[in-house]
Amino acid sequence: MHNLNKVAKVIIIILSLSCMLLTYLYISSLINLQRTDVIVAEQKVNEQVLNFSKLFFDKVLQGSKEVSFDDRLLLENGVRSLNDREIFDSWTKFTNSRNQGEIQGNFYNLFQLLLEKIKP
């Protein structure tokens, strides 16, 4: 009977330690999952900004003619899909530019902002 109590105590200690270990592993997994979610969200933003930057570069900078209505609509929808107020405001300034000097300055500001939004 006395040996049975010792065996029961050892089993209880082993089970308690196992529960503590599993709890620790579970919590550390949750923390890693949260970090991963943040990284994935940042990568999605990076991808969206890069896609818009490429579209902007292809349609505006490399275009040999005036930007068509369809391309302007595509660019407008692209900038709105970023859901970034700062980029949208910079885009609005660029599209509302009146002369060549304003266009160049606002283009530089927009492109610099797009590059800054990309996180390594």
Biopython code that builds the backbone (N, CA, C, O; Angstrom):
import numpy as np
from Bio.PDB.StructureBuilder import StructureBuilder

atoms = [
    (1, "MET", "N", (0.816, -1.188, 0.000)),
    (1, "MET", "CA", (0.000, 0.000, 0.000)),
    (1, "MET", "C", (0.863, 1.257, 0.000)),
    (1, "MET", "O", (0.557, 2.241, -0.674)),
    (2, "HIS", "N", (1.946, 1.203, 0.769)),
    (2, "HIS", "CA", (2.851, 2.344, 0.848)),
    (2, "HIS", "C", (3.536, 2.593, -0.498)),
    (2, "HIS", "O", (3.722, 3.742, -0.898)),
    (3, "ASN", "N", (3.912, 1.512, -1.196)),
    (3, "ASN", "CA", (4.535, 1.633, -2.519)),
    (3, "ASN", "C", (3.551, 2.190, -3.547)),
    (3, "ASN", "O", (3.937, 2.904, -4.473)),
    (4, "LEU", "N", (2.269, 1.848, -3.366)),
    (4, "LEU", "CA", (1.239, 2.335, -4.278)),
    (4, "LEU", "C", (1.106, 3.844, -4.173)),
    (4, "LEU", "O", (0.900, 4.508, -5.190)),
    (5, "ASN", "N", (1.219, 4.415, -2.964)),
    (5, "ASN", "CA", (1.161, 5.868, -2.770)),
    (5, "ASN", "C", (2.357, 6.551, -3.433)),
    (5, "ASN", "O", (2.205, 7.609, -4.043)),
    (6, "LYS", "N", (3.550, 5.949, -3.319)),
    (6, "LYS", "CA", (4.734, 6.521, -3.950)),
    (6, "LYS", "C", (4.587, 6.517, -5.474)),
    (6, "LYS", "O", (4.919, 7.498, -6.139)),
    (7, "VAL", "N", (4.090, 5.416, -6.014)),
    (7, "VAL", "CA", (3.888, 5.319, -7.465)),
    (7, "VAL", "C", (2.858, 6.367, -7.913)),
    (7, "VAL", "O", (3.045, 7.016, -8.942)),
    (8, "ALA", "N", (1.791, 6.531, -7.156)),
    (8, "ALA", "CA", (0.752, 7.512, -7.489)),
    (8, "ALA", "C", (1.331, 8.917, -7.458)),
    (8, "ALA", "O", (1.031, 9.731, -8.331)),
    (9, "LYS", "N", (2.168, 9.211, -6.449)),
    (9, "LYS", "CA", (2.788, 10.538, -6.354)),
    (9, "LYS", "C", (3.719, 10.790, -7.538)),
    (9, "LYS", "O", (3.718, 11.886, -8.099)),
    (10, "VAL", "N", (4.505, 9.798, -7.921)),
    (10, "VAL", "CA", (5.416, 9.936, -9.063)),
    (10, "VAL", "C", (4.616, 10.167, -10.339)),
    (10, "VAL", "O", (4.987, 11.011, -11.155)),
    (11, "ILE", "N", (3.534, 9.437, -10.521)),
    (11, "ILE", "CA", (2.693, 9.601, -11.718)),
    (11, "ILE", "C", (2.076, 11.002, -11.737)),
    (11, "ILE", "O", (2.020, 11.636, -12.790)),
    (12, "ILE", "N", (1.621, 11.481, -10.600)),
    (12, "ILE", "CA", (1.034, 12.827, -10.514)),
    (12, "ILE", "C", (2.084, 13.888, -10.845)),
    (12, "ILE", "O", (1.795, 14.849, -11.558)),
    (13, "ILE", "N", (3.294, 13.715, -10.330)),
    (13, "ILE", "CA", (4.368, 14.670, -10.627)),
    (13, "ILE", "C", (4.702, 14.651, -12.113)),
    (13, "ILE", "O", (4.855, 15.707, -12.727)),
    (14, "ILE", "N", (4.814, 13.472, -12.692)),
    (14, "ILE", "CA", (5.123, 13.353, -14.126)),
    (14, "ILE", "C", (4.014, 13.992, -14.961)),
    (14, "ILE", "O", (4.299, 14.722, -15.910)),
    (15, "LEU", "N", (2.770, 13.729, -14.621)),
    (15, "LEU", "CA", (1.646, 14.317, -15.356)),
    (15, "LEU", "C", (1.612, 15.843, -15.198)),
    (15, "LEU", "O", (1.329, 16.561, -16.158)),
    (16, "SER", "N", (1.895, 16.329, -14.004)),
    (16, "SER", "CA", (1.918, 17.779, -13.769)),
    (16, "SER", "C", (3.008, 18.449, -14.598)),
    (16, "SER", "O", (2.777, 19.484, -15.224)),
    (17, "LEU", "N", (4.212, 17.844, -14.598)),
    (17, "LEU", "CA", (5.309, 18.392, -15.389)),
    (17, "LEU", "C", (4.988, 18.339, -16.883)),
    (17, "LEU", "O", (5.321, 19.263, -17.626)),
    (18, "SER", "N", (4.352, 17.276, -17.312)),
    (18, "SER", "CA", (3.955, 17.145, -18.712)),
    (18, "SER", "C", (2.953, 18.235, -19.094)),
    (18, "SER", "O", (3.054, 18.830, -20.166)),
    (19, "CYS", "N", (1.998, 18.491, -18.219)),
    (19, "CYS", "CA", (1.010, 19.548, -18.480)),
    (19, "CYS", "C", (1.683, 20.918, -18.557)),
    (19, "CYS", "O", (1.341, 21.730, -19.416)),
    (20, "MET", "N", (2.636, 21.175, -17.661)),
    (20, "MET", "CA", (3.351, 22.454, -17.688)),
    (20, "MET", "C", (4.161, 22.602, -18.979)),
    (20, "MET", "O", (4.188, 23.675, -19.582)),
    (21, "LEU", "N", (4.810, 21.534, -19.390)),
    (21, "LEU", "CA", (5.600, 21.561, -20.628)),
    (21, "LEU", "C", (4.697, 21.804, -21.833)),
    (21, "LEU", "O", (5.015, 22.622, -22.696)),
    (22, "LEU", "N", (3.580, 21.098, -21.893)),
    (22, "LEU", "CA", (2.656, 21.279, -23.007)),
    (22, "LEU", "C", (2.057, 22.686, -23.026)),
    (22, "LEU", "O", (1.850, 23.259, -24.096)),
    (23, "THR", "N", (1.781, 23.238, -21.857)),
    (23, "THR", "CA", (1.270, 24.608, -21.772)),
    (23, "THR", "C", (2.311, 25.594, -22.287)),
    (23, "THR", "O", (1.982, 26.515, -23.034)),
    (24, "TYR", "N", (3.557, 25.404, -21.893)),
    (24, "TYR", "CA", (4.642, 26.259, -22.363)),
    (24, "TYR", "C", (4.773, 26.171, -23.889)),
    (24, "TYR", "O", (4.883, 27.193, -24.567)),
    (25, "LEU", "N", (4.760, 24.965, -24.411)),
    (25, "LEU", "CA", (4.879, 24.785, -25.862)),
    (25, "LEU", "C", (3.702, 25.410, -26.600)),
    (25, "LEU", "O", (3.881, 25.992, -27.670)),
    (26, "TYR", "N", (2.518, 25.298, -26.048)),
    (26, "TYR", "CA", (1.321, 25.883, -26.656)),
    (26, "TYR", "C", (1.428, 27.404, -26.699)),
    (26, "TYR", "O", (1.156, 28.021, -27.729)),
    (27, "ILE", "N", (1.822, 28.003, -25.587)),
    (27, "ILE", "CA", (1.937, 29.462, -25.521)),
    (27, "ILE", "C", (3.033, 29.961, -26.457)),
    (27, "ILE", "O", (2.845, 30.969, -27.138)),
    (28, "SER", "N", (4.161, 29.283, -26.501)),
    (28, "SER", "CA", (5.227, 29.705, -27.407)),
    (28, "SER", "C", (4.800, 29.551, -28.868)),
    (28, "SER", "O", (5.208, 30.345, -29.716)),
    (29, "SER", "N", (3.995, 28.551, -29.166)),
    (29, "SER", "CA", (3.471, 28.386, -30.529)),
    (29, "SER", "C", (2.518, 29.524, -30.890)),
    (29, "SER", "O", (2.529, 30.019, -32.017)),
    (30, "LEU", "N", (1.700, 29.931, -29.933)),
    (30, "LEU", "CA", (0.795, 31.057, -30.174)),
    (30, "LEU", "C", (1.573, 32.342, -30.447)),
    (30, "LEU", "O", (1.219, 33.107, -31.344)),
    (31, "ILE", "N", (2.621, 32.574, -29.681)),
    (31, "ILE", "CA", (3.445, 33.759, -29.881)),
    (31, "ILE", "C", (4.090, 33.731, -31.271)),
    (31, "ILE", "O", (4.109, 34.744, -31.970)),
    (32, "ASN", "N", (4.610, 32.585, -31.662)),
    (32, "ASN", "CA", (5.206, 32.450, -32.995)),
    (32, "ASN", "C", (4.164, 32.652, -34.087)),
    (32, "ASN", "O", (4.465, 33.248, -35.122)),
    (33, "LEU", "N", (2.969, 32.174, -33.879)),
    (33, "LEU", "CA", (1.900, 32.348, -34.853)),
    (33, "LEU", "C", (1.533, 33.820, -35.006)),
    (33, "LEU", "O", (1.294, 34.288, -36.119)),
    (34, "GLN", "N", (1.487, 34.549, -33.898)),
    (34, "GLN", "CA", (1.198, 35.979, -33.962)),
    (34, "GLN", "C", (2.295, 36.718, -34.725)),
    (34, "GLN", "O", (2.002, 37.603, -35.529)),
    (35, "ARG", "N", (3.538, 36.365, -34.481)),
    (35, "ARG", "CA", (4.649, 36.980, -35.217)),
    (35, "ARG", "C", (4.537, 36.681, -36.701)),
    (35, "ARG", "O", (4.769, 37.550, -37.541)),
    (36, "THR", "N", (4.186, 35.464, -37.008)),
    (36, "THR", "CA", (4.037, 35.064, -38.408)),
    (36, "THR", "C", (2.901, 35.841, -39.070)),
    (36, "THR", "O", (3.025, 36.256, -40.222)),
    (37, "ASP", "N", (1.801, 36.039, -38.355)),
    (37, "ASP", "CA", (0.679, 36.800, -38.897)),
    (37, "ASP", "C", (1.092, 38.233, -39.216)),
    (37, "ASP", "O", (0.689, 38.785, -40.240)),
    (38, "VAL", "N", (1.890, 38.832, -38.350)),
    (38, "VAL", "CA", (2.369, 40.193, -38.590)),
    (38, "VAL", "C", (3.256, 40.228, -39.829)),
    (38, "VAL", "O", (3.138, 41.134, -40.654)),
    (39, "ILE", "N", (4.127, 39.264, -39.960)),
    (39, "ILE", "CA", (5.029, 39.212, -41.118)),
    (39, "ILE", "C", (4.239, 39.016, -42.402)),
    (39, "ILE", "O", (4.529, 39.653, -43.414)),
    (40, "VAL", "N", (3.248, 38.144, -42.369)),
    (40, "VAL", "CA", (2.421, 37.902, -43.557)),
    (40, "VAL", "C", (1.659, 39.174, -43.939)),
    (40, "VAL", "O", (1.564, 39.507, -45.120)),
    (41, "ALA", "N", (1.124, 39.877, -42.955)),
    (41, "ALA", "CA", (0.406, 41.121, -43.244)),
    (41, "ALA", "C", (1.341, 42.153, -43.870)),
    (41, "ALA", "O", (0.961, 42.835, -44.822)),
    (42, "GLU", "N", (2.555, 42.273, -43.346)),
    (42, "GLU", "CA", (3.529, 43.204, -43.922)),
    (42, "GLU", "C", (3.882, 42.799, -45.348)),
    (42, "GLU", "O", (4.031, 43.657, -46.217)),
    (43, "GLN", "N", (4.014, 41.515, -45.591)),
    (43, "GLN", "CA", (4.344, 41.051, -46.936)),
    (43, "GLN", "C", (3.203, 41.324, -47.918)),
    (43, "GLN", "O", (3.451, 41.624, -49.085)),
    (44, "LYS", "N", (1.973, 41.223, -47.461)),
    (44, "LYS", "CA", (0.838, 41.540, -48.326)),
    (44, "LYS", "C", (0.855, 43.016, -48.709)),
    (44, "LYS", "O", (0.614, 43.370, -49.863)),
    (45, "VAL", "N", (1.140, 43.870, -47.733)),
    (45, "VAL", "CA", (1.239, 45.302, -48.022)),
    (45, "VAL", "C", (2.376, 45.552, -49.003)),
    (45, "VAL", "O", (2.216, 46.308, -49.961)),
    (46, "ASN", "N", (3.518, 44.925, -48.769)),
    (46, "ASN", "CA", (4.650, 45.067, -49.684)),
    (46, "ASN", "C", (4.257, 44.649, -51.095)),
    (46, "ASN", "O", (4.579, 45.332, -52.067)),
    (47, "GLU", "N", (3.569, 43.536, -51.197)),
    (47, "GLU", "CA", (3.171, 43.031, -52.514)),
    (47, "GLU", "C", (2.221, 44.005, -53.207)),
    (47, "GLU", "O", (2.354, 44.256, -54.405)),
    (48, "GLN", "N", (1.269, 44.552, -52.464)),
    (48, "GLN", "CA", (0.327, 45.504, -53.050)),
    (48, "GLN", "C", (1.042, 46.777, -53.509)),
    (48, "GLN", "O", (0.777, 47.288, -54.597)),
    (49, "VAL", "N", (1.941, 47.277, -52.679)),
    (49, "VAL", "CA", (2.678, 48.488, -53.043)),
    (49, "VAL", "C", (3.555, 48.230, -54.257)),
    (49, "VAL", "O", (3.626, 49.061, -55.162)),
    (50, "LEU", "N", (4.218, 47.092, -54.282)),
    (50, "LEU", "CA", (5.058, 46.762, -55.433)),
    (50, "LEU", "C", (4.234, 46.593, -56.706)),
    (50, "LEU", "O", (4.648, 47.045, -57.774)),
    (51, "ASN", "N", (3.076, 45.949, -56.602)),
    (51, "ASN", "CA", (2.216, 45.795, -57.773)),
    (51, "ASN", "C", (1.756, 47.144, -58.306)),
    (51, "ASN", "O", (1.765, 47.378, -59.515)),
    (52, "PHE", "N", (1.352, 48.035, -57.395)),
    (52, "PHE", "CA", (0.936, 49.364, -57.839)),
    (52, "PHE", "C", (2.116, 50.127, -58.427)),
    (52, "PHE", "O", (1.969, 50.811, -59.440)),
    (53, "SER", "N", (3.276, 50.019, -57.806)),
    (53, "SER", "CA", (4.471, 50.712, -58.311)),
    (53, "SER", "C", (4.819, 50.227, -59.716)),
    (53, "SER", "O", (5.170, 51.027, -60.583)),
    (54, "LYS", "N", (4.723, 48.943, -59.934)),
    (54, "LYS", "CA", (5.010, 48.388, -61.263)),
    (54, "LYS", "C", (3.987, 48.885, -62.282)),
    (54, "LYS", "O", (4.347, 49.275, -63.393)),
    (55, "LEU", "N", (2.726, 48.868, -61.902)),
    (55, "LEU", "CA", (1.675, 49.364, -62.780)),
    (55, "LEU", "C", (1.900, 50.844, -63.102)),
    (55, "LEU", "O", (1.787, 51.261, -64.255)),
    (56, "PHE", "N", (2.213, 51.617, -62.088)),
    (56, "PHE", "CA", (2.481, 53.047, -62.253)),
    (56, "PHE", "C", (3.670, 53.253, -63.191)),
    (56, "PHE", "O", (3.628, 54.096, -64.087)),
    (57, "PHE", "N", (4.701, 52.494, -62.979)),
    (57, "PHE", "CA", (5.902, 52.597, -63.814)),
    (57, "PHE", "C", (5.577, 52.220, -65.263)),
    (57, "PHE", "O", (5.969, 52.923, -66.195)),
    (58, "ASP", "N", (4.863, 51.112, -65.446)),
    (58, "ASP", "CA", (4.547, 50.641, -66.798)),
    (58, "ASP", "C", (3.619, 51.593, -67.547)),
    (58, "ASP", "O", (3.835, 51.878, -68.725)),
    (59, "LYS", "N", (2.596, 52.079, -66.867)),
    (59, "LYS", "CA", (1.574, 52.879, -67.548)),
    (59, "LYS", "C", (1.952, 54.353, -67.674)),
    (59, "LYS", "O", (1.609, 54.994, -68.667)),
    (60, "VAL", "N", (2.650, 54.893, -66.687)),
    (60, "VAL", "CA", (2.934, 56.327, -66.694)),
    (60, "VAL", "C", (4.341, 56.615, -67.190)),
    (60, "VAL", "O", (4.522, 57.439, -68.087)),
    (61, "LEU", "N", (5.318, 55.962, -66.632)),
    (61, "LEU", "CA", (6.698, 56.304, -66.966)),
    (61, "LEU", "C", (7.149, 55.739, -68.307)),
    (61, "LEU", "O", (7.819, 56.424, -69.080)),
    (62, "GLN", "N", (6.788, 54.512, -68.577)),
    (62, "GLN", "CA", (7.249, 53.902, -69.814)),
    (62, "GLN", "C", (6.273, 54.106, -70.962)),
    (62, "GLN", "O", (6.554, 53.725, -72.098)),
    (63, "GLY", "N", (5.144, 54.697, -70.671)),
    (63, "GLY", "CA", (4.170, 54.936, -71.729)),
    (63, "GLY", "C", (4.678, 55.991, -72.695)),
    (63, "GLY", "O", (5.147, 57.051, -72.280)),
    (64, "SER", "N", (4.587, 55.705, -73.954)),
    (64, "SER", "CA", (5.083, 56.641, -74.964)),
    (64, "SER", "C", (4.005, 57.642, -75.365)),
    (64, "SER", "O", (4.287, 58.611, -76.072)),
    (65, "LYS", "N", (2.792, 57.416, -74.924)),
    (65, "LYS", "CA", (1.694, 58.308, -75.260)),
    (65, "LYS", "C", (0.948, 58.676, -73.987)),
    (65, "LYS", "O", (1.306, 58.232, -72.896)),
    (66, "GLU", "N", (-0.081, 59.481, -74.133)),
    (66, "GLU", "CA", (-0.883, 59.892, -72.986)),
    (66, "GLU", "C", (-1.560, 58.669, -72.374)),
    (66, "GLU", "O", (-1.937, 57.734, -73.081)),
    (67, "VAL", "N", (-1.707, 58.689, -71.064)),
    (67, "VAL", "CA", (-2.311, 57.570, -70.339)),
    (67, "VAL", "C", (-3.792, 57.497, -70.699)),
    (67, "VAL", "O", (-4.514, 58.488, -70.593)),
    (68, "SER", "N", (-4.235, 56.326, -71.121)),
    (68, "SER", "CA", (-5.631, 56.151, -71.540)),
    (68, "SER", "C", (-6.570, 56.188, -70.331)),
    (68, "SER", "O", (-6.144, 56.075, -69.182)),
    (69, "PHE", "N", (-7.855, 56.351, -70.631)),
    (69, "PHE", "CA", (-8.855, 56.378, -69.573)),
    (69, "PHE", "C", (-8.857, 55.060, -68.794)),
    (69, "PHE", "O", (-8.928, 55.059, -67.565)),
    (70, "ASP", "N", (-8.777, 53.947, -69.515)),
    (70, "ASP", "CA", (-8.772, 52.636, -68.854)),
    (70, "ASP", "C", (-7.562, 52.476, -67.939)),
    (70, "ASP", "O", (-7.671, 51.936, -66.838)),
    (71, "ASP", "N", (-6.416, 52.949, -68.402)),
    (71, "ASP", "CA", (-5.212, 52.866, -67.568)),
    (71, "ASP", "C", (-5.324, 53.771, -66.348)),
    (71, "ASP", "O", (-4.899, 53.398, -65.255)),
    (72, "ARG", "N", (-5.897, 54.965, -66.534)),
    (72, "ARG", "CA", (-6.097, 55.862, -65.387)),
    (72, "ARG", "C", (-7.040, 55.228, -64.372)),
    (72, "ARG", "O", (-6.824, 55.321, -63.163)),
    (73, "LEU", "N", (-8.075, 54.590, -64.872)),
    (73, "LEU", "CA", (-9.019, 53.911, -63.975)),
    (73, "LEU", "C", (-8.333, 52.764, -63.240)),
    (73, "LEU", "O", (-8.550, 52.566, -62.044)),
    (74, "LEU", "N", (-7.513, 52.018, -63.954)),
    (74, "LEU", "CA", (-6.762, 50.924, -63.354)),
    (74, "LEU", "C", (-5.816, 51.444, -62.264)),
    (74, "LEU", "O", (-5.714, 50.855, -61.188)),
    (75, "LEU", "N", (-5.142, 52.530, -62.550)),
    (75, "LEU", "CA", (-4.236, 53.143, -61.563)),
    (75, "LEU", "C", (-5.007, 53.668, -60.359)),
    (75, "LEU", "O", (-4.590, 53.483, -59.215)),
    (76, "GLU", "N", (-6.129, 54.321, -60.621)),
    (76, "GLU", "CA", (-6.947, 54.866, -59.527)),
    (76, "GLU", "C", (-7.448, 53.747, -58.615)),
    (76, "GLU", "O", (-7.390, 53.868, -57.392)),
    (77, "ASN", "N", (-7.935, 52.667, -59.205)),
    (77, "ASN", "CA", (-8.392, 51.531, -58.399)),
    (77, "ASN", "C", (-7.225, 50.891, -57.649)),
    (77, "ASN", "O", (-7.375, 50.445, -56.512)),
    (78, "GLY", "N", (-6.070, 50.854, -58.294)),
    (78, "GLY", "CA", (-4.888, 50.289, -57.642)),
    (78, "GLY", "C", (-4.460, 51.075, -56.422)),
    (78, "GLY", "O", (-4.122, 50.499, -55.388)),
    (79, "VAL", "N", (-4.474, 52.400, -56.546)),
    (79, "VAL", "CA", (-4.058, 53.223, -55.406)),
    (79, "VAL", "C", (-5.096, 53.154, -54.283)),
    (79, "VAL", "O", (-4.745, 53.196, -53.104)),
    (80, "ARG", "N", (-6.355, 53.049, -54.652)),
    (80, "ARG", "CA", (-7.396, 52.925, -53.611)),
    (80, "ARG", "C", (-7.315, 51.581, -52.890)),
    (80, "ARG", "O", (-7.589, 51.495, -51.693)),
    (81, "SER", "N", (-6.940, 50.541, -53.618)),
    (81, "SER", "CA", (-6.867, 49.216, -52.995)),
    (81, "SER", "C", (-5.741, 49.114, -51.971)),
    (81, "SER", "O", (-5.750, 48.219, -51.125)),
    (82, "LEU", "N", (-4.772, 50.027, -52.043)),
    (82, "LEU", "CA", (-3.705, 50.032, -51.034)),
    (82, "LEU", "C", (-4.242, 50.412, -49.663)),
    (82, "LEU", "O", (-3.690, 50.018, -48.636)),
    (83, "ASN", "N", (-5.329, 51.183, -49.660)),
    (83, "ASN", "CA", (-5.964, 51.601, -48.414)),
    (83, "ASN", "C", (-4.977, 52.332, -47.502)),
    (83, "ASN", "O", (-4.939, 52.114, -46.291)),
    (84, "ASP", "N", (-4.192, 53.196, -48.117)),
    (84, "ASP", "CA", (-3.198, 53.980, -47.385)),
    (84, "ASP", "C", (-3.453, 55.457, -47.689)),
    (84, "ASP", "O", (-3.286, 55.900, -48.826)),
    (85, "ARG", "N", (-3.850, 56.200, -46.691)),
    (85, "ARG", "CA", (-4.233, 57.599, -46.870)),
    (85, "ARG", "C", (-3.074, 58.442, -47.389)),
    (85, "ARG", "O", (-3.265, 59.309, -48.242)),
    (86, "GLU", "N", (-1.901, 58.193, -46.885)),
    (86, "GLU", "CA", (-0.730, 58.973, -47.264)),
    (86, "GLU", "C", (-0.414, 58.789, -48.759)),
    (86, "GLU", "O", (-0.145, 59.759, -49.468)),
    (87, "ILE", "N", (-0.451, 57.553, -49.218)),
    (87, "ILE", "CA", (-0.199, 57.283, -50.634)),
    (87, "ILE", "C", (-1.314, 57.882, -51.487)),
    (87, "ILE", "O", (-1.047, 58.459, -52.541)),
    (88, "PHE", "N", (-2.552, 57.749, -51.042)),
    (88, "PHE", "CA", (-3.673, 58.299, -51.803)),
    (88, "PHE", "C", (-3.558, 59.816, -51.923)),
    (88, "PHE", "O", (-3.795, 60.373, -52.994)),
    (89, "ASP", "N", (-3.195, 60.486, -50.832)),
    (89, "ASP", "CA", (-3.033, 61.941, -50.877)),
    (89, "ASP", "C", (-1.916, 62.340, -51.829)),
    (89, "ASP", "O", (-2.052, 63.309, -52.578)),
    (90, "SER", "N", (-0.821, 61.606, -51.806)),
    (90, "SER", "CA", (0.288, 61.883, -52.712)),
    (90, "SER", "C", (-0.130, 61.638, -54.166)),
    (90, "SER", "O", (0.234, 62.403, -55.060)),
    (91, "TRP", "N", (-0.887, 60.581, -54.390)),
    (91, "TRP", "CA", (-1.407, 60.283, -55.725)),
    (91, "TRP", "C", (-2.310, 61.419, -56.219)),
    (91, "TRP", "O", (-2.220, 61.841, -57.372)),
    (92, "THR", "N", (-3.181, 61.907, -55.330)),
    (92, "THR", "CA", (-4.086, 63.001, -55.684)),
    (92, "THR", "C", (-3.294, 64.250, -56.067)),
    (92, "THR", "O", (-3.624, 64.921, -57.045)),
    (93, "LYS", "N", (-2.261, 64.557, -55.307)),
    (93, "LYS", "CA", (-1.412, 65.701, -55.656)),
    (93, "LYS", "C", (-0.777, 65.505, -57.028)),
    (93, "LYS", "O", (-0.715, 66.437, -57.831)),
    (94, "PHE", "N", (-0.309, 64.294, -57.289)),
    (94, "PHE", "CA", (0.322, 64.006, -58.580)),
    (94, "PHE", "C", (-0.679, 64.178, -59.719)),
    (94, "PHE", "O", (-0.359, 64.802, -60.731)),
    (95, "THR", "N", (-1.876, 63.636, -59.568)),
    (95, "THR", "CA", (-2.861, 63.703, -60.651)),
    (95, "THR", "C", (-3.437, 65.110, -60.829)),
    (95, "THR", "O", (-3.946, 65.440, -61.900)),
    (96, "ASN", "N", (-3.358, 65.929, -59.797)),
    (96, "ASN", "CA", (-3.868, 67.298, -59.895)),
    (96, "ASN", "C", (-2.779, 68.304, -60.259)),
    (96, "ASN", "O", (-3.027, 69.509, -60.229)),
    (97, "SER", "N", (-1.610, 67.847, -60.594)),
    (97, "SER", "CA", (-0.506, 68.739, -60.954)),
    (97, "SER", "C", (-0.873, 69.536, -62.205)),
    (97, "SER", "O", (-1.511, 69.021, -63.123)),
    (98, "ARG", "N", (-0.456, 70.806, -62.220)),
    (98, "ARG", "CA", (-0.832, 71.706, -63.311)),
    (98, "ARG", "C", (0.269, 71.904, -64.350)),
    (98, "ARG", "O", (-0.014, 72.069, -65.536)),
    (99, "ASN", "N", (1.524, 71.888, -63.904)),
    (99, "ASN", "CA", (2.603, 72.147, -64.857)),
    (99, "ASN", "C", (3.694, 71.096, -64.689)),
    (99, "ASN", "O", (3.653, 70.269, -63.778)),
    (100, "GLN", "N", (4.663, 71.149, -65.584)),
    (100, "GLN", "CA", (5.714, 70.129, -65.619)),
    (100, "GLN", "C", (6.508, 70.080, -64.309)),
    (100, "GLN", "O", (6.862, 68.997, -63.842)),
    (101, "GLY", "N", (6.788, 71.237, -63.720)),
    (101, "GLY", "CA", (7.536, 71.279, -62.457)),
    (101, "GLY", "C", (6.781, 70.594, -61.331)),
    (101, "GLY", "O", (7.355, 69.825, -60.560)),
    (102, "GLU", "N", (5.482, 70.883, -61.242)),
    (102, "GLU", "CA", (4.646, 70.232, -60.221)),
    (102, "GLU", "C", (4.573, 68.734, -60.454)),
    (102, "GLU", "O", (4.664, 67.942, -59.516)),
    (103, "ILE", "N", (4.406, 68.352, -61.719)),
    (103, "ILE", "CA", (4.303, 66.929, -62.054)),
    (103, "ILE", "C", (5.558, 66.192, -61.608)),
    (103, "ILE", "O", (5.475, 65.132, -60.989)),
    (104, "GLN", "N", (6.719, 66.755, -61.923)),
    (104, "GLN", "CA", (7.973, 66.098, -61.554)),
    (104, "GLN", "C", (8.149, 66.027, -60.044)),
    (104, "GLN", "O", (8.541, 64.989, -59.511)),
    (105, "GLY", "N", (7.862, 67.122, -59.357)),
    (105, "GLY", "CA", (7.993, 67.133, -57.895)),
    (105, "GLY", "C", (7.045, 66.160, -57.224)),
    (105, "GLY", "O", (7.435, 65.424, -56.318)),
    (106, "ASN", "N", (5.792, 66.160, -57.675)),
    (106, "ASN", "CA", (4.800, 65.259, -57.080)),
    (106, "ASN", "C", (5.065, 63.802, -57.442)),
    (106, "ASN", "O", (4.808, 62.894, -56.652)),
    (107, "PHE", "N", (5.585, 63.596, -58.653)),
    (107, "PHE", "CA", (5.974, 62.234, -59.024)),
    (107, "PHE", "C", (7.086, 61.735, -58.109)),
    (107, "PHE", "O", (7.023, 60.615, -57.601)),
    (108, "TYR", "N", (8.098, 62.563, -57.902)),
    (108, "TYR", "CA", (9.220, 62.185, -57.034)),
    (108, "TYR", "C", (8.709, 61.862, -55.629)),
    (108, "TYR", "O", (9.105, 60.857, -55.039)),
    (109, "ASN", "N", (7.837, 62.708, -55.097)),
    (109, "ASN", "CA", (7.293, 62.489, -53.746)),
    (109, "ASN", "C", (6.496, 61.189, -53.671)),
    (109, "ASN", "O", (6.620, 60.434, -52.706)),
    (110, "LEU", "N", (5.677, 60.930, -54.693)),
    (110, "LEU", "CA", (4.870, 59.707, -54.705)),
    (110, "LEU", "C", (5.755, 58.473, -54.788)),
    (110, "LEU", "O", (5.561, 57.515, -54.039)),
    (111, "PHE", "N", (6.713, 58.491, -55.684)),
    (111, "PHE", "CA", (7.555, 57.314, -55.854)),
    (111, "PHE", "C", (8.417, 57.074, -54.616)),
    (111, "PHE", "O", (8.631, 55.929, -54.219)),
    (112, "GLN", "N", (8.907, 58.140, -54.012)),
    (112, "GLN", "CA", (9.688, 57.998, -52.777)),
    (112, "GLN", "C", (8.820, 57.426, -51.657)),
    (112, "GLN", "O", (9.280, 56.579, -50.891)),
    (113, "LEU", "N", (7.596, 57.871, -51.559)),
    (113, "LEU", "CA", (6.675, 57.366, -50.543)),
    (113, "LEU", "C", (6.380, 55.879, -50.763)),
    (113, "LEU", "O", (6.333, 55.101, -49.809)),
    (114, "LEU", "N", (6.184, 55.496, -52.017)),
    (114, "LEU", "CA", (5.949, 54.083, -52.319)),
    (114, "LEU", "C", (7.136, 53.233, -51.884)),
    (114, "LEU", "O", (6.959, 52.152, -51.322)),
    (115, "LEU", "N", (8.328, 53.716, -52.143)),
    (115, "LEU", "CA", (9.524, 52.970, -51.745)),
    (115, "LEU", "C", (9.653, 52.888, -50.230)),
    (115, "LEU", "O", (10.089, 51.867, -49.698)),
    (116, "GLU", "N", (9.279, 53.950, -49.535)),
    (116, "GLU", "CA", (9.365, 53.958, -48.070)),
    (116, "GLU", "C", (8.356, 52.999, -47.439)),
    (116, "GLU", "O", (8.594, 52.479, -46.350)),
    (117, "LYS", "N", (7.245, 52.767, -48.111)),
    (117, "LYS", "CA", (6.205, 51.898, -47.567)),
    (117, "LYS", "C", (6.606, 50.423, -47.619)),
    (117, "LYS", "O", (6.024, 49.594, -46.919)),
    (118, "ILE", "N", (7.587, 50.103, -48.436)),
    (118, "ILE", "CA", (8.029, 48.716, -48.545)),
    (118, "ILE", "C", (8.942, 48.402, -47.382)),
    (118, "ILE", "O", (9.980, 49.040, -47.204)),
    (119, "LYS", "N", (8.555, 47.427, -46.597)),
    (119, "LYS", "CA", (9.334, 47.046, -45.426)),
    (119, "LYS", "C", (10.182, 45.818, -45.753)),
    (119, "LYS", "O", (9.710, 44.885, -46.403)),
    (120, "PRO", "N", (11.439, 45.826, -45.297)),
    (120, "PRO", "CA", (12.290, 44.664, -45.571)),
    (120, "PRO", "C", (11.875, 43.433, -44.787)),
    (120, "PRO", "O", (12.500, 42.380, -44.915)),
]
sb = StructureBuilder()
sb.init_structure("model")
sb.init_model(0)
sb.init_chain("A")
sb.init_seg("    ")
for serial, (resi, resn, name, xyz) in enumerate(atoms, 1):
    if name == "N":
        sb.init_residue(resn, " ", resi, " ")
    sb.init_atom(name, np.array(xyz, "f"), 0.0, 1.0, " ", f" {name:<3s}", serial, name[0])
structure = sb.get_structure()
